[in-house]
């Protein structure tokens, strides 16, 4: 079977680079177009000599006609707001899209505009119909819809690590819907490849610091999906922290059990039952807690659960590689399902350890 052609737009950022690395040698896809604005007109080797591509292709301006002529699928790894300029013309030309930004993660355009107000002011949008159409790209929960989707919005890294542990508990009604707290830590690559003062080695090394303590953008994204699954409005507290490592993300969730008599083993059974055919998700035995090193450079998510009978609290832990399962790997996993391939095709599942 001929391999499907994929365009990668925003190829020189972390999301684009990871996507290209995963598509190298992929059994079902070939990279047929590289797109970028600042890098347009340059040979790939002049930008990233450490990741050679066959034929040393030229990076091109992301023109919809040129992309449609060269590709069946497009992965967009662009800053928030910019993907929305490219998605409508690509869909009109029959190109199926996986967007790694937040432009289509919200079911309503108004919700996106409220959360991403600065981007909304800079990029006027009239594509509310596409916001409603886009499939949220969490394959373990939307696998069937991904198979026929034209437009997939890959989740953020924090929502991925949080929702995989949270959603089964909400669906089964095991936890109270109020008072949910998510405390998460991530490496510096989560801030992207562009230079930022707080991500400098001298600033981030030997330190841990919270950010976005109230109103972080991923809070509403998590709440939206949690609300859909719970069938009632969910409000939760989410606090991210920057830790001195390059990649990796650990989310720890605290929620009150509806039935204080439930044990950690009971809750682990619920989590395991939610992912029987999900090779990228592993639920660890009770008492084994995930490390980001165990998922480094993989598309796996490790989940663990513990219950505290003294407080009636349930603690759920989720570890992922923020650049793979939290971004590019998730995008390729979505591509696989869109193309009728095995979910894990071309995806690394064994960690680079230690």
Phi and psi in degrees as a GROMACS rama.xvg file:
@    title "Ramachandran Plot"
@    xaxis  label "Phi"
@    yaxis  label "Psi"
@TYPE xy
-66.0125  142.442  UNK-2
-74.7309  145.301  UNK-3
-76.4545  146.281  UNK-4
-91.8064  133.898  UNK-5
-125.684  132  UNK-6
-97.4882  136.42  UNK-7
-114.778  116.643  UNK-8
-109.455  130.561  UNK-9
82.8107  43.2083  UNK-10
-70.0531  -23.4099  UNK-11
-94.114  -2.27723  UNK-12
-81.1891  174.641  UNK-13
-59.8151  -43.2453  UNK-14
-62.7576  -43.9654  UNK-15
-65.8913  -43.2721  UNK-16
-62.2006  -44.0398  UNK-17
-65.0313  -39.1749  UNK-18
-61.6249  -44.8745  UNK-19
-63.6598  -40.5233  UNK-20
-61.504  -40.7769  UNK-21
-72.3388  -29.5433  UNK-22
-83.0784  -13.0875  UNK-23
-63.6313  116.702  UNK-24
76.6378  9.06314  UNK-25
-62.3928  136.478  UNK-26
-69.4705  -19.2578  UNK-27
-115.167  -8.11398  UNK-28
-133.109  153.069  UNK-29
-133.031  140.944  UNK-30
-78.8264  120.205  UNK-31
-116  -5.54668  UNK-32
-157.938  131.817  UNK-33
-114.097  127.988  UNK-34
-123.924  144.396  UNK-35
-171.057  153.756  UNK-36
-88.6208  -60.1673  UNK-37
-67.4091  -28.1325  UNK-38
-97.4679  3.48712  UNK-39
-58.4054  135.496  UNK-40
91.1293  -5.06885  UNK-41
-100.472  148.314  UNK-42
-70.8516  145.476  UNK-43
-57.5524  -38.6685  UNK-44
-65.1756  -24.0429  UNK-45
-76.1709  -19.2508  UNK-46
-98.1375  -46.3927  UNK-47
-135.529  75.8193  UNK-48
-63.9576  -16.9101  UNK-49
-80.5419  -10.5966  UNK-50
-130.224  77.5543  UNK-51
-66.5764  143.53  UNK-52
-119.39  146.344  UNK-53
-55.6669  130.468  UNK-54
79.1304  -0.768623  UNK-55
43.8518  66.7679  UNK-56
-64.6104  160.262  UNK-57
-87.2557  133.986  UNK-58
-77.069  129.575  UNK-59
-113.448  158.194  UNK-60
-65.0302  137.66  UNK-61
-74.9087  69.2793  UNK-62
-81.5038  127.448  UNK-63
-57.4366  -39.0539  UNK-64
-65.6673  -41.7012  UNK-65
-67.2145  -38.9299  UNK-66
-65.4347  -45.6344  UNK-67
-63.8576  -33.418  UNK-68
-70.3507  -24.8344  UNK-69
-105.355  -16.9538  UNK-70
-140.54  151.404  UNK-71
-92.9214  -31.7711  UNK-72
-128.677  156.399  UNK-73
-135.494  133.807  UNK-74
-105.655  121.598  UNK-75
-104.038  116.502  UNK-76
-117.002  73.8106  UNK-77
-122.103  158.024  UNK-78
-59.2951  151.167  UNK-79
-53.6438  134.169  UNK-80
100.733  -29.8158  UNK-81
-83.1784  -31.9631  UNK-82
-61.2145  -34.9429  UNK-83
-63.597  -20.6348  UNK-84
-75.2543  -28.692  UNK-85
-99.0301  -30.2351  UNK-86
-61.1907  -50.1678  UNK-87
-56.8926  -48.8852  UNK-88
-65.9577  -29.8474  UNK-89
-68.0885  -43.7224  UNK-90
-64.018  -39.2719  UNK-91
-60.045  -28.8211  UNK-92
-95.0833  8.41011  UNK-93
85.1807  11.0735  UNK-94
-88.0439  127.953  UNK-95
-86.5735  139.386  UNK-96
-122.994  136.769  UNK-97
-113.651  118.448  UNK-98
-104.267  122.025  UNK-99
-87.298  -6.1451  UNK-100
-88.6886  -174.549  UNK-101
-93.9281  6.77273  UNK-102
-61.6103  -28.272  UNK-103
-124.98  20.0811  UNK-104
-78.3367  -17.8427  UNK-105
-99.7798  138.793  UNK-106
-68.6487  -22.4442  UNK-107
-122.328  142.818  UNK-108
-64.2752  -35.3551  UNK-109
-63.0392  -38.1002  UNK-110
-64.6252  -42.8514  UNK-111
-62.8873  -43.0809  UNK-112
-64.2871  -32.7358  UNK-113
-70.9084  -38.1518  UNK-114
-82.1705  -41.2426  UNK-115
-106.192  60.5734  UNK-116
-65.5388  -39.8529  UNK-117
-64.8856  -43.7114  UNK-118
-66.5383  -37.4659  UNK-119
-64.7589  -34.8986  UNK-120
-70.3471  -35.2143  UNK-121
-80.7314  -27.6278  UNK-122
-127.747  92.438  UNK-123
-62.3638  135.488  UNK-124
-127.925  146.876  UNK-125
-132.371  25.1123  UNK-126
-105.775  45.6324  UNK-127
-59.1442  -31.9861  UNK-128
-63.8924  -35.5454  UNK-129
-74.4079  -32.993  UNK-130
-60.5331  -40.4648  UNK-131
-71.7111  -30.0932  UNK-132
-80.9078  -34.1938  UNK-133
-56.809  140.114  UNK-134
-94.8114  129.704  UNK-135
-69.9369  119.656  UNK-136
-82.7995  54.167  UNK-137
-102.082  93.7995  UNK-138
-56.1617  -33.587  UNK-139
-66.5752  -16.6539  UNK-140
-117.559  -19.7006  UNK-141
-125.856  24.6013  UNK-142
-55.6655  -43.5796  UNK-143
-65.5501  -41.8428  UNK-144
-70.3071  -29.477  UNK-145
-64.0795  -30.3793  UNK-146
-58.705  -31.9164  UNK-147
-115.4  6.12599  UNK-148
-70.3119  142.306  UNK-149
-87.5895  -33.944  UNK-150
-133.824  122.951  UNK-151
-120.41  130.595  UNK-152
-103.216  103.149  UNK-153
-67.8814  134.957  UNK-154
-66.5684  163.757  UNK-155
-71.9047  165.824  UNK-156
-68.4517  -44.2017  UNK-157
-62.9617  -46.1536  UNK-158
-59.7333  -38.4961  UNK-159
-60.0668  -52.6961  UNK-160
-63.9063  -32.2076  UNK-161
-80.7204  -46.0853  UNK-162
-70.2846  -34.0458  UNK-163
-59.7716  -35.0469  UNK-164
-85.8034  -30.782  UNK-165
-80.4498  -42.7153  UNK-166
-61.1959  -43.793  UNK-167
-60.7188  -34.8205  UNK-168
-70.3418  -38.9066  UNK-169
-68.6109  -41.6501  UNK-170
-61.7469  -37.6596  UNK-171
-89.8165  -1.72107  UNK-172
69.8532  28.6961  UNK-173
-80.0029  -22.507  UNK-174
-123.429  155.923  UNK-175
-66.5362  145.29  UNK-176
-85.8711  -6.52166  UNK-177
-110.064  156.528  UNK-178
78.7647  15.5472  UNK-179
-76.4331  132.539  UNK-180
-125.821  132.816  UNK-181
-120.335  121.947  UNK-182
-113.498  120.314  UNK-183
-131.444  148.889  UNK-184
-126.482  140.181  UNK-185
-141.401  159.446  UNK-186
-83.3277  172.962  UNK-187
-69.5918  -22.5147  UNK-188
-65.7559  -18.2157  UNK-189
-63.0206  -18.7305  UNK-190
-86.2178  1.79123  UNK-191
87.6777  177.446  UNK-192
-89.8307  -19.3866  UNK-193
-65.8095  146.175  UNK-194
-65.1388  130.975  UNK-195
-139.737  138.212  UNK-196
-59.1101  -42.7176  UNK-197
-70.8859  -12.5635  UNK-198
-98.5048  -0.894142  UNK-199
-61.7176  148.048  UNK-200
-55.2874  -42.8799  UNK-201
-65.165  -24.8622  UNK-202
-89.3794  -41.7632  UNK-203
-89.6561  -26.9585  UNK-204
-66.5637  145.952  UNK-205
55.7066  35.5725  UNK-206
-151.215  156.819  UNK-207
-137.214  134.941  UNK-208
-145.757  135.182  UNK-209
-76.4518  158.097  UNK-210
-153.168  161  UNK-211
53.658  41.7988  UNK-212
-62.6939  -37.7439  UNK-213
-123.44  126.003  UNK-214
85.6639  18.7126  UNK-215
-57.8959  140.766  UNK-216
-59.6304  -31.2076  UNK-217
-74.1275  -14.3701  UNK-218
-59.4492  -50.2227  UNK-219
-68.6488  -30.0632  UNK-220
-65.6244  -45.2091  UNK-221
-62.8542  -44.3239  UNK-222
-61.8536  -38.6061  UNK-223
-60.7545  -49.227  UNK-224
-71.0722  -39.1042  UNK-225
-61.7894  -39.8156  UNK-226
-62.9541  -42.5731  UNK-227
-60.2277  -43.1216  UNK-228
-75.9263  -39.5647  UNK-229
-73.4621  -25.7577  UNK-230
78.3688  13.0047  UNK-231
-153.755  158.341  UNK-232
-61.5461  134.117  UNK-233
-118.069  125.651  UNK-234
-119.348  134.597  UNK-235
-141.269  166.034  UNK-236
-103.157  127  UNK-237
-129.194  126.878  UNK-238
-130.753  116.17  UNK-239
-92.1093  155.395  UNK-240
-133.862  144.419  UNK-241
-95.7058  126.551  UNK-242
-119.783  154.964  UNK-243
-79.9279  67.1759  UNK-244
-142.205  161.538  UNK-245
-79.3789  -47.6871  UNK-246
-136.861  154.974  UNK-247
123.391  148.686  UNK-248
-148.92  133.395  UNK-249
-126.691  121.47  UNK-250
-112.249  128.388  UNK-251
-116.646  122.265  UNK-252
-111.26  137.707  UNK-253
-120.572  128.908  UNK-254
-148.304  153.847  UNK-255
-90.5159  131.048  UNK-256
-69.2238  137.272  UNK-257
-67.6675  -37.6108  UNK-258
-114.378  105.86  UNK-259
-61.2496  -14.641  UNK-260
-80.1395  -9.76852  UNK-261
-67.5676  140.503  UNK-262
-101.153  169.119  UNK-263
-61.2956  -36.6063  UNK-264
-64.3621  -38.7996  UNK-265
-58.9958  -46.1219  UNK-266
-70.7766  -34.9088  UNK-267
-63.284  -38.6492  UNK-268
-60.8912  -39.6645  UNK-269
-64.4909  -44.8211  UNK-270
-62.4195  -46.0217  UNK-271
-62.3037  -38.5221  UNK-272
-67.6364  -21.9586  UNK-273
-77.8064  -19.9222  UNK-274
-130.001  48.3216  UNK-275
-70.3468  -27.0687  UNK-276
-119.183  36.3585  UNK-277
-120.254  89.5287  UNK-278
-67.2428  -13.2223  UNK-279
-91.7408  -1.32548  UNK-280
-120.953  129.516  UNK-281
-127.113  129.05  UNK-282
-97.6849  118.544  UNK-283
-78.2764  157.78  UNK-284
-61.3817  150.414  UNK-285
-58.2124  132.975  UNK-286
95.1088  -8.85614  UNK-287
-105.452  121.045  UNK-288
-111.845  137.817  UNK-289
-73.6156  147.642  UNK-290
-116.24  143.756  UNK-291
-62.8526  -26.5544  UNK-292
-66.1341  -25.6209  UNK-293
-73.994  -13.9705  UNK-294
-119.088  6.15749  UNK-295
-58.672  129.308  UNK-296
64.7663  24.3355  UNK-297
-125.123  167.219  UNK-298
-100.086  25.0997  UNK-299
-95.1084  153.379  UNK-300
-121.184  127.76  UNK-301
-104.127  127.297  UNK-302
-116.846  146.249  UNK-303
-146.514  153.269  UNK-304
-138.788  146.763  UNK-305
-144.982  145.131  UNK-306
-116.762  141.892  UNK-307
-112.56  102.211  UNK-308
-64.3418  -21.8237  UNK-309
-68.1491  -38.6787  UNK-310
-108.764  -10.9265  UNK-311
74.0018  15.4258  UNK-312
-94.885  145.743  UNK-313
-106.552  135.666  UNK-314
-117.49  123.055  UNK-315
-118.981  130.683  UNK-316
-118.584  137.511  UNK-317
-136.373  128.604  UNK-318
-119.77  134.447  UNK-319
-142.151  165.352  UNK-320
-86.64  118.515  UNK-321
-65.0159  -23.8692  UNK-322
-90.5113  -14.9584  UNK-323
-107.269  -85.804  UNK-324
-61.5367  -25.4234  UNK-325
-87.1968  -1.39204  UNK-326
-158.847  -93.3928  UNK-327
-67.4547  -41.843  UNK-328
-63.0832  -39.6461  UNK-329
-62.7318  -39.2388  UNK-330
-61.8967  -43.2753  UNK-331
-68.2301  -36.7825  UNK-332
-59.8204  -40.6057  UNK-333
-65.1711  -44.0698  UNK-334
-55.5962  -44.283  UNK-335
-55.8032  -48.0059  UNK-336
-69.0992  -35.6644  UNK-337
-63.9795  -32.3765  UNK-338
-93.764  3.58961  UNK-339
77.8305  22.4048  UNK-340
-98.2537  170.084  UNK-341
-61.5801  142.09  UNK-342
-57.5084  -32.8869  UNK-343
-94.1365  4.84258  UNK-344
-55.9738  126.174  UNK-345
73.4404  6.73922  UNK-346
-105.779  135.959  UNK-347
-78.1343  134.256  UNK-348
-119.113  -9.58932  UNK-349
-103.998  133.796  UNK-350
-75.6506  157.738  UNK-351
-84.2254  97.0889  UNK-352
-131.088  137.217  UNK-353
